Amino acid sequence: MAYIEARGLRKVFGATIAVDGVDLRVEEGRILGLIGPNGAGKTTALNAILGLTSYQGELRVLGRDPWTERDQLMRDVSFIADVAVLPRWIKVSQALEYVAGVHPRFDRAKAEGFLAKTNIRSASKVRELSKGMVAQLHLALVMAIDAKLLVLDEPTLGLDILYRKQFYDSLLNDYFDRSRTIVVTTHQVEEVQNVLTDLMFINRGRIVLNCSMEEFESRYLELMVNSEHLAAARALRPIHERQVLGRSILLFDGVDRQQLAALGDVRTPSIADLFVAVLGNQGGAAQGAAL
């Protein structure tokens, strides 16, 4: 079942096209990483999915029109935009009381169970917590809601590496199952590479790459080439080339691993390296390969 399905999704602000004819389909039980530079249209696309902005084109989320059926949709959707959205004056216990009062599918006992694994005290106010602890509180509130879709827009922005790792570990171990779907945007792509099931790059309002992580790992290869084989490697038409410590690293789309292994060291690229390759070559071969 498609939890999110869009055809020709478009959003314009004055003379600016924020989302430009996007088609996408996100199935049940998937974790999609929506990756793009600042101003690429990520947040606008998420706002349309959440019913926070109007749009052109077709969009269904959990079978509903998010703009006209947002009240019903929000019973099955949770959202974390930024850890700073919690009021600084509120106590942890009051935050639990508030969510319990407004969301019919919030399980307070479950939230308290999550918080019991942290150093957060129920009498503490948000302003007394570190940014990492606020992220833990926010995640505990969200994970205690029996939602089908969780949308995360830069959820660990500004957190140190320890709290970022804890955030994603909790998300996977305590929340995710094959009946839920998660959509996450982040600039810290290395940290979600092992979390995602699907990958999507967006740039200038358009999807420039859309694949499963299984396809990513089988399709794209990176070669650290020996100097004597550089010409032969380039003849295989890499989509990107860069220099590291005097050696050439070439990124390939759909080239046989054994063929590349004869020319140097082969590995699966990072999402970040593929992102640079695709966006850096949108006018050429990389864009054609990615679309």
Secondary structure, 3 states (H helix, E strand, C coil): CEEEEEEEEEEEECCEEEEEEEEEEEECCCEEEEECCCCCCHHHHHHHHCCCCCCEEEEEECCECCCCCHHHHCCCEEEECCHHHCCCCCEHHHHHHHHHHHCCCECHHHHHHHHCCCCCCCCCEHHHCCHHHHHHHHHHHHHCECCCEEEEECCCCCCCHHHHHHHHHHHHHHHCCCCCEEEEECCCHHHCCCCCCEEEEEECCEEEEEEEHHHHHHHEEEEEECHHHHHHHHCCCCCEEEEECCEEEEEEECCCHHHHHCCEEEECCCHHHHHHHHHHCCCCHHHHHHC
